[in-house]
Amino acid sequence: MDRGEERAKHSENRRERVTAMIKILLAEDSKFLRMATERALARAGYEVCSAADGEEALRMAREKLPDLILLDMLLPKMSGPDVLAALQNDSLTKAIPVVVITGMSQKNAERLRKDGAMGFLEKSALELDKGSEKLLTAVREILKQVASERTRATTA
């Protein structure tokens, strides 16, 4: 292995360790979407836990304190908007960034941002049936945004 290959391998290993430290909670009631998304995120090196309903999502958010929550809006037992409100009203979970993943149109995006969501991903735009690259790109961009906002908050 030459030096360039060694550096590339080292860089790849470091990136994998960094992503492995990032915990993502996925709240999605569709078993297929939950498993496909969970698998894609885990393969990319993220630590993933998932919930199939709103009550479980809220409980897991409080227990695991993830770095990011991907939240479906149409969940059984407790709806996505109710979970979002409960997360925002809990001092333990208020600072956790929440990104809404939904099949609903983006007309709700502004209201969801006002309610505390930091972002909005439309399921159809992610094209999960064609692979996970769009999802992973979106998650990377969101995590960059979270990191830069935290940096700004600590330097302000």
N, CA, C and O atoms as a GROMACS GRO file, in nm:
protein
  624
    1MET      N    1   0.085  -0.118   0.000
    1MET     CA    2   0.000   0.000   0.000
    1MET      C    3   0.089   0.124   0.000
    1MET      O    4   0.175   0.138   0.087
    2ASP      N    5   0.070   0.215  -0.097
    2ASP     CA    6   0.151   0.336  -0.100
    2ASP      C    7   0.094   0.440  -0.005
    2ASP      O    8  -0.012   0.421   0.055
    3ARG      N    9   0.165   0.552   0.009
    3ARG     CA   10   0.124   0.656   0.106
    3ARG      C   11  -0.013   0.714   0.075
    3ARG      O   12  -0.091   0.740   0.166
    4GLY      N   13  -0.043   0.735  -0.054
    4GLY     CA   14  -0.173   0.790  -0.092
    4GLY      C   15  -0.286   0.697  -0.052
    4GLY      O   16  -0.389   0.741  -0.002
    5GLU      N   17  -0.265   0.567  -0.074
    5GLU     CA   18  -0.366   0.468  -0.034
    5GLU      C   19  -0.381   0.465   0.117
    5GLU      O   20  -0.492   0.455   0.169
    6GLU      N   21  -0.267   0.474   0.189
    6GLU     CA   22  -0.271   0.475   0.335
    6GLU      C   23  -0.350   0.594   0.387
    6GLU      O   24  -0.434   0.580   0.476
    7ARG      N   25  -0.322   0.714   0.329
    7ARG     CA   26  -0.394   0.834   0.372
    7ARG      C   27  -0.543   0.822   0.344
    7ARG      O   28  -0.625   0.859   0.428
    8ALA      N   29  -0.577   0.770   0.226
    8ALA     CA   30  -0.719   0.754   0.191
    8ALA      C   31  -0.785   0.658   0.288
    8ALA      O   32  -0.897   0.683   0.333
    9LYS      N   33  -0.719   0.547   0.320
    9LYS     CA   34  -0.774   0.448   0.412
    9LYS      C   35  -0.791   0.510   0.552
    9LYS      O   36  -0.893   0.490   0.617
   10HIS      N   37  -0.688   0.585   0.597
   10HIS     CA   38  -0.694   0.650   0.728
   10HIS      C   39  -0.810   0.750   0.732
   10HIS      O   40  -0.885   0.754   0.830
   11SER      N   41  -0.824   0.830   0.627
   11SER     CA   42  -0.932   0.927   0.620
   11SER      C   43  -1.068   0.858   0.623
   11SER      O   44  -1.160   0.904   0.691
   12GLU      N   45  -1.080   0.748   0.549
   12GLU     CA   46  -1.205   0.673   0.547
   12GLU      C   47  -1.236   0.617   0.685
   12GLU      O   48  -1.350   0.624   0.731
   13ASN      N   49  -1.135   0.560   0.753
   13ASN     CA   50  -1.156   0.506   0.888
   13ASN      C   51  -1.198   0.614   0.985
   13ASN      O   52  -1.287   0.593   1.068
   14ARG      N   53  -1.133   0.733   0.977
   14ARG     CA   54  -1.168   0.843   1.066
   14ARG      C   55  -1.312   0.888   1.042
   14ARG      O   56  -1.386   0.912   1.137
   15ARG      N   57  -1.352   0.899   0.914
   15ARG     CA   58  -1.488   0.940   0.881
   15ARG      C   59  -1.588   0.839   0.936
   15ARG      O   60  -1.693   0.877   0.988
   16GLU      N   61  -1.555   0.710   0.925
   16GLU     CA   62  -1.645   0.607   0.977
   16GLU      C   63  -1.658   0.618   1.128
   16GLU      O   64  -1.768   0.603   1.182
   17ARG      N   65  -1.548   0.645   1.199
   17ARG     CA   66  -1.555   0.659   1.345
   17ARG      C   67  -1.640   0.779   1.383
   17ARG      O   68  -1.719   0.772   1.478
   18VAL      N   69  -1.624   0.889   1.310
   18VAL     CA   70  -1.701   1.010   1.340
   18VAL      C   71  -1.849   0.984   1.320
   18VAL      O   72  -1.931   1.019   1.406
   19THR      N   73  -1.886   0.921   1.207
   19THR     CA   74  -2.028   0.896   1.183
   19THR      C   75  -2.081   0.793   1.281
   19THR      O   76  -2.198   0.799   1.320
   20ALA      N   77  -1.998   0.698   1.323
   20ALA     CA   78  -2.044   0.595   1.415
   20ALA      C   79  -2.085   0.655   1.549
   20ALA      O   80  -2.166   0.596   1.621
   21MET      N   81  -2.029   0.769   1.582
   21MET     CA   82  -2.063   0.832   1.710
   21MET      C   83  -2.197   0.905   1.702
   21MET      O   84  -2.254   0.940   1.806
   22ILE      N   85  -2.248   0.928   1.583
   22ILE     CA   86  -2.372   1.002   1.567
   22ILE      C   87  -2.490   0.908   1.581
   22ILE      O   88  -2.503   0.810   1.507
   23LYS      N   89  -2.577   0.940   1.677
   23LYS     CA   90  -2.697   0.858   1.701
   23LYS      C   91  -2.817   0.922   1.634
   23LYS      O   92  -2.844   1.041   1.651
   24ILE      N   93  -2.888   0.842   1.558
   24ILE     CA   94  -3.008   0.890   1.490
   24ILE      C   95  -3.127   0.806   1.534
   24ILE      O   96  -3.122   0.683   1.532
   25LEU      N   97  -3.234   0.874   1.574
   25LEU     CA   98  -3.360   0.807   1.605
   25LEU      C   99  -3.451   0.824   1.484
   25LEU      O  100  -3.477   0.936   1.440
   26LEU      N  101  -3.499   0.713   1.432
   26LEU     CA  102  -3.589   0.712   1.319
   26LEU      C  103  -3.729   0.672   1.368
   26LEU      O  104  -3.746   0.563   1.422
   27ALA      N  105  -3.826   0.760   1.350
   27ALA     CA  106  -3.965   0.730   1.388
   27ALA      C  107  -4.046   0.716   1.260
   27ALA      O  108  -4.077   0.815   1.193
   28GLU      N  109  -4.080   0.594   1.226
   28GLU     CA  110  -4.149   0.563   1.100
   28GLU      C  111  -4.235   0.439   1.121
   28GLU      O  112  -4.186   0.336   1.167
   29ASP      N  113  -4.364   0.449   1.087
   29ASP     CA  114  -4.454   0.336   1.110
   29ASP      C  115  -4.453   0.233   0.996
   29ASP      O  116  -4.491   0.118   1.019
   30SER      N  117  -4.411   0.271   0.877
   30SER     CA  118  -4.404   0.176   0.766
   30SER      C  119  -4.284   0.085   0.789
   30SER      O  120  -4.170   0.130   0.789
   31LYS      N  121  -4.311  -0.044   0.807
   31LYS     CA  122  -4.203  -0.138   0.837
   31LYS      C  123  -4.099  -0.138   0.724
   31LYS      O  124  -3.979  -0.139   0.751
   32PHE      N  125  -4.144  -0.136   0.598
   32PHE     CA  126  -4.051  -0.137   0.485
   32PHE      C  127  -3.962  -0.013   0.487
   32PHE      O  128  -3.840  -0.025   0.477
   33LEU      N  129  -4.022   0.104   0.499
   33LEU     CA  130  -3.942   0.229   0.500
   33LEU      C  131  -3.851   0.237   0.621
   33LEU      O  132  -3.737   0.283   0.612
   34ARG      N  133  -3.901   0.191   0.735
   34ARG     CA  134  -3.821   0.194   0.857
   34ARG      C  135  -3.698   0.104   0.841
   34ARG      O  136  -3.586   0.145   0.874
   35MET      N  137  -3.719  -0.017   0.791
   35MET     CA  138  -3.607  -0.110   0.777
   35MET      C  139  -3.508  -0.064   0.669
   35MET      O  140  -3.387  -0.072   0.688
   36ALA      N  141  -3.559  -0.014   0.557
   36ALA     CA  142  -3.471   0.032   0.449
   36ALA      C  143  -3.389   0.152   0.493
   36ALA      O  144  -3.269   0.160   0.466
   37THR      N  145  -3.453   0.246   0.562
   37THR     CA  146  -3.383   0.366   0.608
   37THR      C  147  -3.283   0.331   0.717
   37THR      O  148  -3.170   0.380   0.717
   38GLU      N  149  -3.326   0.246   0.810
   38GLU     CA  150  -3.238   0.204   0.919
   38GLU      C  151  -3.113   0.134   0.863
   38GLU      O  152  -3.001   0.162   0.906
   39ARG      N  153  -3.134   0.045   0.768
   39ARG     CA  154  -3.024  -0.029   0.707
   39ARG      C  155  -2.926   0.068   0.636
   39ARG      O  156  -2.805   0.056   0.651
   40ALA      N  157  -2.981   0.161   0.559
   40ALA     CA  158  -2.896   0.257   0.486
   40ALA      C  159  -2.814   0.342   0.582
   40ALA      O  160  -2.695   0.363   0.559
   41LEU      N  161  -2.876   0.391   0.688
   41LEU     CA  162  -2.805   0.475   0.784
   41LEU      C  163  -2.698   0.394   0.859
   41LEU      O  164  -2.588   0.444   0.882
   42ALA      N  165  -2.731   0.271   0.896
   42ALA     CA  166  -2.634   0.186   0.967
   42ALA      C  167  -2.515   0.154   0.877
   42ALA      O  168  -2.401   0.156   0.922
   43ARG      N  169  -2.542   0.124   0.751
   43ARG     CA  170  -2.432   0.097   0.656
   43ARG      C  171  -2.341   0.218   0.640
   43ARG      O  172  -2.221   0.204   0.617
   44ALA      N  173  -2.399   0.336   0.650
   44ALA     CA  174  -2.320   0.459   0.638
   44ALA      C  175  -2.243   0.491   0.765
   44ALA      O  176  -2.166   0.587   0.768
   45GLY      N  177  -2.261   0.411   0.870
   45GLY     CA  178  -2.184   0.427   0.992
   45GLY      C  179  -2.254   0.497   1.106
   45GLY      O  180  -2.192   0.523   1.210
   46TYR      N  181  -2.381   0.528   1.090
   46TYR     CA  182  -2.455   0.592   1.199
   46TYR      C  183  -2.507   0.488   1.296
   46TYR      O  184  -2.534   0.374   1.258
   47GLU      N  185  -2.520   0.527   1.421
   47GLU     CA  186  -2.585   0.442   1.521
   47GLU      C  187  -2.734   0.474   1.512
   47GLU      O  188  -2.774   0.589   1.533
   48VAL      N  189  -2.816   0.374   1.482
   48VAL     CA  190  -2.957   0.399   1.455
   48VAL      C  191  -3.045   0.321   1.552
   48VAL      O  192  -3.022   0.203   1.577
   49CYS      N  193  -3.145   0.388   1.605
   49CYS     CA  194  -3.252   0.321   1.678
   49CYS      C  195  -3.382   0.365   1.613
   49CYS      O  196  -3.390   0.475   1.557
   50SER      N  197  -3.482   0.281   1.619
   50SER     CA  198  -3.605   0.318   1.550
   50SER      C  199  -3.727   0.291   1.636
   50SER      O  200  -3.726   0.210   1.728
   51ALA      N  201  -3.833   0.364   1.601
   51ALA     CA  202  -3.960   0.354   1.670
   51ALA      C  203  -4.071   0.342   1.566
   51ALA      O  204  -4.065   0.407   1.462
   52ALA      N  205  -4.171   0.259   1.595
   52ALA     CA  206  -4.280   0.237   1.500
   52ALA      C  207  -4.404   0.321   1.530
   52ALA      O  208  -4.498   0.322   1.451
   53ASP      N  209  -4.404   0.392   1.644
   53ASP     CA  210  -4.518   0.479   1.676
   53ASP      C  211  -4.469   0.599   1.756
   53ASP      O  212  -4.355   0.604   1.801
   54GLY      N  213  -4.556   0.696   1.772
   54GLY     CA  214  -4.520   0.821   1.837
   54GLY      C  215  -4.482   0.808   1.983
   54GLY      O  216  -4.388   0.874   2.029
   55GLU      N  217  -4.554   0.725   2.056
   55GLU     CA  218  -4.522   0.707   2.198
   55GLU      C  219  -4.384   0.646   2.216
   55GLU      O  220  -4.307   0.689   2.302
   56GLU      N  221  -4.353   0.546   2.134
   56GLU     CA  222  -4.222   0.481   2.139
   56GLU      C  223  -4.112   0.581   2.100
   56GLU      O  224  -4.005   0.581   2.160
   57ALA      N  225  -4.139   0.664   2.001
   57ALA     CA  226  -4.041   0.764   1.957
   57ALA      C  227  -4.008   0.860   2.071
   57ALA      O  228  -3.891   0.892   2.094
   58LEU      N  229  -4.110   0.907   2.140
   58LEU     CA  230  -4.090   1.000   2.250
   58LEU      C  231  -4.011   0.934   2.364
   58LEU      O  232  -3.918   0.993   2.419
   59ARG      N  233  -4.047   0.811   2.397
   59ARG     CA  234  -3.977   0.737   2.502
   59ARG      C  235  -3.830   0.716   2.465
   59ARG      O  236  -3.741   0.737   2.547
   60MET      N  237  -3.806   0.675   2.340
   60MET     CA  238  -3.668   0.650   2.297
   60MET      C  239  -3.586   0.778   2.289
   60MET      O  240  -3.467   0.778   2.319
   61ALA      N  241  -3.650   0.888   2.250
   61ALA     CA  242  -3.578   1.016   2.246
   61ALA      C  243  -3.529   1.053   2.385
   61ALA      O  244  -3.417   1.101   2.402
   62ARG      N  245  -3.613   1.031   2.485
   62ARG     CA  246  -3.576   1.063   2.623
   62ARG      C  247  -3.469   0.968   2.676
   62ARG      O  248  -3.380   1.009   2.751
   63GLU      N  249  -3.476   0.840   2.638
   63GLU     CA  250  -3.380   0.740   2.685
   63GLU      C  251  -3.245   0.751   2.615
   63GLU      O  252  -3.140   0.748   2.680
   64LYS      N  253  -3.247   0.762   2.483
   64LYS     CA  254  -3.125   0.755   2.402
   64LYS      C  255  -3.059   0.890   2.379
   64LYS      O  256  -2.939   0.897   2.352
   65LEU      N  257  -3.137   0.998   2.388
   65LEU     CA  258  -3.088   1.133   2.360
   65LEU      C  259  -3.004   1.135   2.230
   65LEU      O  260  -2.884   1.161   2.233
   66PRO      N  261  -3.071   1.108   2.118
   66PRO     CA  262  -2.999   1.101   1.990
   66PRO      C  263  -2.949   1.238   1.946
   66PRO      O  264  -2.991   1.342   1.998
   67ASP      N  265  -2.858   1.236   1.848
   67ASP     CA  266  -2.805   1.359   1.791
   67ASP      C  267  -2.901   1.418   1.689
   67ASP      O  268  -2.896   1.538   1.659
   68LEU      N  269  -2.989   1.333   1.634
   68LEU     CA  270  -3.084   1.375   1.531
   68LEU      C  271  -3.204   1.282   1.535
   68LEU      O  272  -3.191   1.162   1.557
   69ILE      N  273  -3.323   1.340   1.514
   69ILE     CA  274  -3.445   1.260   1.504
   69ILE      C  275  -3.504   1.281   1.366
   69ILE      O  276  -3.524   1.394   1.322
   70LEU      N  277  -3.531   1.170   1.298
   70LEU     CA  278  -3.602   1.172   1.170
   70LEU      C  279  -3.744   1.127   1.203
   70LEU      O  280  -3.765   1.012   1.241
   71LEU      N  281  -3.840   1.216   1.189
   71LEU     CA  282  -3.975   1.195   1.240
   71LEU      C  283  -4.080   1.194   1.131
   71LEU      O  284  -4.098   1.294   1.061
   72ASP      N  285  -4.149   1.083   1.116
   72ASP     CA  286  -4.264   1.074   1.026
   72ASP      C  287  -4.380   1.149   1.091
   72ASP      O  288  -4.390   1.152   1.214
   73MET      N  289  -4.466   1.208   1.012
   73MET     CA  290  -4.578   1.284   1.067
   73MET      C  291  -4.700   1.199   1.096
   73MET      O  292  -4.776   1.229   1.188
   74LEU      N  293  -4.720   1.094   1.020
   74LEU     CA  294  -4.840   1.011   1.038
   74LEU      C  295  -4.803   0.884   1.113
   74LEU      O  296  -4.776   0.780   1.053
   75LEU      N  297  -4.801   0.894   1.245
   75LEU     CA  298  -4.765   0.782   1.331
   75LEU      C  299  -4.884   0.736   1.413
   75LEU      O  300  -4.969   0.818   1.450
   76PRO      N  301  -4.893   0.607   1.443
   76PRO     CA  302  -4.999   0.560   1.533
   76PRO      C  303  -4.968   0.599   1.678
   76PRO      O  304  -4.856   0.635   1.711
   77LYS      N  305  -5.068   0.591   1.762
   77LYS     CA  306  -5.065   0.620   1.906
   77LYS      C  307  -5.043   0.766   1.940
   77LYS      O  308  -5.109   0.819   2.030
   78MET      N  309  -4.953   0.833   1.871
   78MET     CA  310  -4.926   0.975   1.895
   78MET      C  311  -4.873   1.030   1.763
   78MET      O  312  -4.773   0.980   1.711
   79SER      N  313  -4.938   1.132   1.710
   79SER     CA  314  -4.901   1.182   1.577
   79SER      C  315  -4.764   1.252   1.580
   79SER      O  316  -4.716   1.292   1.686
   80GLY      N  317  -4.703   1.265   1.462
   80GLY     CA  318  -4.576   1.335   1.449
   80GLY      C  319  -4.580   1.476   1.506
   80GLY      O  320  -4.490   1.512   1.582
   81PRO      N  321  -4.682   1.557   1.471
   81PRO     CA  322  -4.687   1.692   1.530
   81PRO      C  323  -4.696   1.691   1.683
   81PRO      O  324  -4.640   1.778   1.750
   82ASP      N  325  -4.768   1.592   1.739
   82ASP     CA  326  -4.776   1.582   1.885
   82ASP      C  327  -4.641   1.542   1.946
   82ASP      O  328  -4.603   1.591   2.052
   83VAL      N  329  -4.570   1.452   1.878
   83VAL     CA  330  -4.436   1.412   1.924
   83VAL      C  331  -4.344   1.534   1.918
   83VAL      O  332  -4.269   1.560   2.013
   84LEU      N  333  -4.349   1.607   1.808
   84LEU     CA  334  -4.266   1.727   1.792
   84LEU      C  335  -4.293   1.827   1.905
   84LEU      O  336  -4.200   1.882   1.963
   85ALA      N  337  -4.420   1.850   1.935
   85ALA     CA  338  -4.456   1.943   2.043
   85ALA      C  339  -4.405   1.894   2.177
   85ALA      O  340  -4.352   1.972   2.257
   86ALA      N  341  -4.420   1.763   2.203
   86ALA     CA  342  -4.374   1.707   2.330
   86ALA      C  343  -4.221   1.718   2.342
   86ALA      O  344  -4.169   1.748   2.449
   87LEU      N  345  -4.151   1.694   2.233
   87LEU     CA  346  -4.004   1.706   2.234
   87LEU      C  347  -3.963   1.850   2.264
   87LEU      O  348  -3.870   1.873   2.340
   88GLN      N  349  -4.033   1.946   2.204
   88GLN     CA  350  -4.001   2.087   2.223
   88GLN      C  351  -4.033   2.135   2.365
   88GLN      O  352  -3.971   2.230   2.414
   89ASN      N  353  -4.129   2.072   2.430
   89ASN     CA  354  -4.170   2.113   2.565
   89ASN      C  355  -4.095   2.040   2.676
   89ASN      O  356  -4.122   2.064   2.794
   90ASP      N  357  -4.003   1.953   2.640
   90ASP     CA  358  -3.927   1.875   2.737
   90ASP      C  359  -3.783   1.927   2.739
   90ASP      O  360  -3.715   1.925   2.636
   91SER      N  361  -3.736   1.974   2.853
   91SER     CA  362  -3.601   2.031   2.860
   91SER      C  363  -3.494   1.929   2.823
   91SER      O  364  -3.386   1.968   2.778
   92LEU      N  365  -3.521   1.802   2.841
   92LEU     CA  366  -3.427   1.696   2.808
   92LEU      C  367  -3.410   1.679   2.657
   92LEU      O  368  -3.301   1.646   2.610
   93THR      N  369  -3.517   1.700   2.581
   93THR     CA  370  -3.515   1.672   2.437
   93THR      C  371  -3.526   1.796   2.349
   93THR      O  372  -3.515   1.787   2.226
   94LYS      N  373  -3.549   1.910   2.409
   94LYS     CA  374  -3.574   2.033   2.332
   94LYS      C  375  -3.463   2.067   2.234
   94LYS      O  376  -3.490   2.118   2.125
   95ALA      N  377  -3.338   2.041   2.270
   95ALA     CA  378  -3.225   2.078   2.186
   95ALA      C  379  -3.194   1.977   2.076
   95ALA      O  380  -3.108   2.002   1.991
   96ILE      N  381  -3.262   1.863   2.075
   96ILE     CA  382  -3.236   1.761   1.973
   96ILE      C  383  -3.297   1.808   1.841
   96ILE      O  384  -3.417   1.836   1.836
   97PRO      N  385  -3.216   1.817   1.735
   97PRO     CA  386  -3.272   1.858   1.606
   97PRO      C  387  -3.367   1.751   1.552
   97PRO      O  388  -3.338   1.632   1.554
   98VAL      N  389  -3.481   1.797   1.502
   98VAL     CA  390  -3.582   1.708   1.446
   98VAL      C  391  -3.603   1.744   1.300
   98VAL      O  392  -3.626   1.860   1.265
   99VAL      N  393  -3.593   1.642   1.216
   99VAL     CA  394  -3.621   1.659   1.073
   99VAL      C  395  -3.743   1.575   1.042
   99VAL      O  396  -3.747   1.455   1.069
  100VAL      N  397  -3.842   1.640   0.985
  100VAL     CA  398  -3.966   1.573   0.951
  100VAL      C  399  -3.948   1.501   0.817
  100VAL      O  400  -3.902   1.559   0.719
  101ILE      N  401  -3.987   1.374   0.816
  101ILE     CA  402  -3.990   1.298   0.691
  101ILE      C  403  -4.135   1.261   0.670
  101ILE      O  404  -4.196   1.195   0.754
  102THR      N  405  -4.190   1.302   0.558
  102THR     CA  406  -4.332   1.280   0.538
  102THR      C  407  -4.368   1.265   0.391
  102THR      O  408  -4.293   1.304   0.302
  103GLY      N  409  -4.483   1.208   0.369
  103GLY     CA  410  -4.537   1.196   0.234
  103GLY      C  411  -4.624   1.315   0.200
  103GLY      O  412  -4.667   1.330   0.085
  104MET      N  413  -4.652   1.400   0.299
  104MET     CA  414  -4.735   1.518   0.276
  104MET      C  415  -4.657   1.621   0.197
  104MET      O  416  -4.534   1.620   0.196
  105SER      N  417  -4.728   1.708   0.132
  105SER     CA  418  -4.660   1.810   0.051
  105SER      C  419  -4.590   1.912   0.139
  105SER      O  420  -4.614   1.920   0.260
  106GLN      N  421  -4.502   1.989   0.078
  106GLN     CA  422  -4.422   2.087   0.152
  106GLN      C  423  -4.501   2.207   0.202
  106GLN      O  424  -4.446   2.294   0.268
  107LYS      N  425  -4.630   2.213   0.171
  107LYS     CA  426  -4.708   2.328   0.218
  107LYS      C  427  -4.712   2.333   0.371
  107LYS      O  428  -4.738   2.438   0.429
  108ASN      N  429  -4.686   2.218   0.435
  108ASN     CA  430  -4.683   2.214   0.582
  108ASN      C  431  -4.546   2.248   0.639
  108ASN      O  432  -4.531   2.261   0.761
  109ALA      N  433  -4.445   2.260   0.554
  109ALA     CA  434  -4.307   2.278   0.601
  109ALA      C  435  -4.291   2.401   0.690
  109ALA      O  436  -4.226   2.394   0.794
  110GLU      N  437  -4.348   2.512   0.650
  110GLU     CA  438  -4.331   2.635   0.728
  110GLU      C  439  -4.393   2.622   0.867
  110GLU      O  440  -4.333   2.664   0.966
  111ARG      N  441  -4.512   2.564   0.874
  111ARG     CA  442  -4.576   2.545   1.004
  111ARG      C  443  -4.493   2.452   1.092
  111ARG      O  444  -4.478   2.475   1.212
  112LEU      N  445  -4.439   2.346   1.032
  112LEU     CA  446  -4.358   2.251   1.108
  112LEU      C  447  -4.231   2.317   1.160
  112LEU      O  448  -4.187   2.287   1.271
  113ARG      N  449  -4.172   2.404   1.082
  113ARG     CA  450  -4.053   2.478   1.128
  113ARG      C  451  -4.089   2.567   1.248
  113ARG      O  452  -4.013   2.575   1.345
  114LYS      N  453  -4.204   2.632   1.240
  114LYS     CA  454  -4.249   2.715   1.352
  114LYS      C  455  -4.271   2.630   1.477
  114LYS      O  456  -4.252   2.677   1.589
  115ASP      N  457  -4.313   2.504   1.456
  115ASP     CA  458  -4.338   2.413   1.568
  115ASP      C  459  -4.210   2.350   1.622
  115ASP      O  460  -4.214   2.276   1.721
  116GLY      N  461  -4.096   2.378   1.558
  116GLY     CA  462  -3.969   2.329   1.612
  116GLY      C  463  -3.890   2.236   1.522
  116GLY      O  464  -3.778   2.199   1.559
  117ALA      N  465  -3.942   2.197   1.407
  117ALA     CA  466  -3.864   2.110   1.317
  117ALA      C  467  -3.755   2.193   1.251
  117ALA      O  468  -3.778   2.306   1.209
  118MET      N  469  -3.637   2.137   1.242
  118MET     CA  470  -3.528   2.212   1.178
  118MET      C  471  -3.524   2.190   1.028
  118MET      O  472  -3.460   2.265   0.955
  119GLY      N  473  -3.593   2.085   0.981
  119GLY     CA  474  -3.592   2.057   0.839
  119GLY      C  475  -3.709   1.971   0.798
  119GLY      O  476  -3.787   1.924   0.880
  120PHE      N  477  -3.718   1.952   0.670
  120PHE     CA  478  -3.833   1.883   0.612
  120PHE      C  479  -3.784   1.802   0.493
  120PHE      O  480  -3.724   1.858   0.402
  121LEU      N  481  -3.809   1.671   0.493
  121LEU     CA  482  -3.774   1.586   0.379
  121LEU      C  483  -3.901   1.517   0.330
  121LEU      O  484  -3.974   1.456   0.407
  122GLU      N  485  -3.924   1.528   0.202
  122GLU     CA  486  -4.041   1.464   0.143
  122GLU      C  487  -4.001   1.324   0.097
  122GLU      O  488  -3.904   1.307   0.023
  123LYS      N  489  -4.077   1.224   0.141
  123LYS     CA  490  -4.044   1.084   0.111
  123LYS      C  491  -4.026   1.060  -0.038
  123LYS      O  492  -3.932   0.993  -0.080
  124SER      N  493  -4.116   1.113  -0.119
  124SER     CA  494  -4.107   1.088  -0.263
  124SER      C  495  -3.979   1.145  -0.322
  124SER      O  496  -3.924   1.088  -0.416
  125ALA      N  497  -3.931   1.257  -0.270
  125ALA     CA  498  -3.808   1.318  -0.321
  125ALA      C  499  -3.684   1.238  -0.283
  125ALA      O  500  -3.582   1.246  -0.351
  126LEU      N  501  -3.693   1.161  -0.175
  126LEU     CA  502  -3.579   1.080  -0.132
  126LEU      C  503  -3.559   0.958  -0.222
  126LEU      O  504  -3.449   0.903  -0.228
  127GLU      N  505  -3.666   0.917  -0.292
  127GLU     CA  506  -3.660   0.804  -0.385
  127GLU      C  507  -3.593   0.682  -0.323
  127GLU      O  508  -3.502   0.624  -0.382
  128LEU      N  509  -3.639   0.643  -0.204
  128LEU     CA  510  -3.579   0.530  -0.134
  128LEU      C  511  -3.592   0.399  -0.212
  128LEU      O  512  -3.513   0.307  -0.192
  129ASP      N  513  -3.691   0.392  -0.301
  129ASP     CA  514  -3.707   0.271  -0.382
  129ASP      C  515  -3.594   0.258  -0.486
  129ASP      O  516  -3.575   0.151  -0.543
  130LYS      N  517  -3.519   0.366  -0.509
  130LYS     CA  518  -3.409   0.365  -0.607
  130LYS      C  519  -3.273   0.362  -0.539
  130LYS      O  520  -3.170   0.372  -0.607
  131GLY      N  521  -3.270   0.350  -0.409
  131GLY     CA  522  -3.143   0.350  -0.336
  131GLY      C  523  -3.144   0.452  -0.225
  131GLY      O  524  -3.241   0.525  -0.205
  132SER      N  525  -3.035   0.457  -0.152
  132SER     CA  526  -3.031   0.540  -0.032
  132SER      C  527  -2.946   0.666  -0.045
  132SER      O  528  -2.932   0.740   0.052
  133GLU      N  529  -2.888   0.690  -0.161
  133GLU     CA  530  -2.794   0.802  -0.174
  133GLU      C  531  -2.857   0.938  -0.143
  133GLU      O  532  -2.793   1.020  -0.077
  134LYS      N  533  -2.978   0.962  -0.188
  134LYS     CA  534  -3.042   1.093  -0.161
  134LYS      C  535  -3.068   1.110  -0.011
  134LYS      O  536  -3.051   1.219   0.043
  135LEU      N  537  -3.110   1.003   0.055
  135LEU     CA  538  -3.131   1.007   0.200
  135LEU      C  539  -3.000   1.039   0.271
  135LEU      O  540  -2.994   1.128   0.355
  136LEU      N  541  -2.894   0.966   0.237
  136LEU     CA  542  -2.766   0.985   0.304
  136LEU      C  543  -2.709   1.124   0.278
  136LEU      O  544  -2.650   1.185   0.368
  137THR      N  545  -2.725   1.174   0.158
  137THR     CA  546  -2.680   1.310   0.126
  137THR      C  547  -2.757   1.411   0.210
  137THR      O  548  -2.698   1.504   0.265
  138ALA      N  549  -2.889   1.393   0.221
  138ALA     CA  550  -2.972   1.484   0.300
  138ALA      C  551  -2.930   1.480   0.448
  138ALA      O  552  -2.919   1.585   0.511
  139VAL      N  553  -2.908   1.361   0.501
  139VAL     CA  554  -2.868   1.348   0.642
  139VAL      C  555  -2.732   1.414   0.664
  139VAL      O  556  -2.714   1.485   0.764
  140ARG      N  557  -2.636   1.394   0.574
  140ARG     CA  558  -2.504   1.458   0.587
  140ARG      C  559  -2.518   1.610   0.588
  140ARG      O  560  -2.455   1.679   0.668
  141GLU      N  561  -2.601   1.663   0.498
  141GLU     CA  562  -2.622   1.809   0.491
  141GLU      C  563  -2.686   1.861   0.620
  141GLU      O  564  -2.646   1.966   0.671
  142ILE      N  565  -2.782   1.789   0.670
  142ILE     CA  566  -2.850   1.829   0.794
  142ILE      C  567  -2.751   1.829   0.910
  142ILE      O  568  -2.750   1.922   0.991
  143LEU      N  569  -2.668   1.725   0.919
  143LEU     CA  570  -2.571   1.717   1.028
  143LEU      C  571  -2.466   1.828   1.018
  143LEU      O  572  -2.420   1.879   1.120
  144LYS      N  573  -2.428   1.866   0.896
  144LYS     CA  574  -2.336   1.980   0.878
  144LYS      C  575  -2.401   2.108   0.930
  144LYS      O  576  -2.337   2.189   0.997
  145GLN      N  577  -2.530   2.124   0.897
  145GLN     CA  578  -2.604   2.243   0.941
  145GLN      C  579  -2.613   2.245   1.094
  145GLN      O  580  -2.593   2.350   1.155
  146VAL      N  581  -2.641   2.131   1.155
  146VAL     CA  582  -2.649   2.121   1.301
  146VAL      C  583  -2.514   2.158   1.362
  146VAL      O  584  -2.509   2.235   1.459
  147ALA      N  585  -2.406   2.105   1.307
  147ALA     CA  586  -2.272   2.132   1.359
  147ALA      C  587  -2.238   2.280   1.348
  147ALA      O  588  -2.183   2.338   1.442
  148SER      N  589  -2.271   2.342   1.235
  148SER     CA  590  -2.238   2.484   1.220
  148SER      C  591  -2.324   2.571   1.311
  148SER      O  592  -2.276   2.672   1.362
  149GLU      N  593  -2.450   2.533   1.333
  149GLU     CA  594  -2.535   2.609   1.426
  149GLU      C  595  -2.483   2.597   1.569
  149GLU      O  596  -2.486   2.694   1.645
  150ARG      N  597  -2.436   2.479   1.605
  150ARG     CA  598  -2.383   2.460   1.741
  150ARG      C  599  -2.253   2.538   1.758
  150ARG      O  600  -2.229   2.595   1.865
  151THR      N  601  -2.170   2.542   1.654
  151THR     CA  602  -2.045   2.618   1.658
  151THR      C  603  -2.076   2.767   1.676
  151THR      O  604  -2.013   2.836   1.757
  152ARG      N  605  -2.173   2.815   1.597
  152ARG     CA  606  -2.213   2.956   1.609
  152ARG      C  607  -2.266   2.986   1.748
  152ARG      O  608  -2.237   3.092   1.805
  153ALA      N  609  -2.343   2.895   1.804
  153ALA     CA  610  -2.404   2.918   1.936
  153ALA      C  611  -2.296   2.922   2.045
  153ALA      O  612  -2.308   2.998   2.141
  154THR      N  613  -2.192   2.841   2.031
  154THR     CA  614  -2.087   2.839   2.134
  154THR      C  615  -1.989   2.954   2.120
  154THR      O  616  -1.925   2.993   2.218
  155THR      N  617  -1.976   3.010   1.999
  155THR     CA  618  -1.884   3.123   1.979
  155THR      C  619  -1.952   3.257   1.993
  155THR      O  620  -1.886   3.360   1.996
  156ALA      N  621  -2.085   3.256   2.002
  156ALA     CA  622  -2.160   3.383   2.011
  156ALA      C  623  -2.160   3.436   2.152
  156ALA      O  624  -2.219   3.541   2.179
   0.00000   0.00000   0.00000
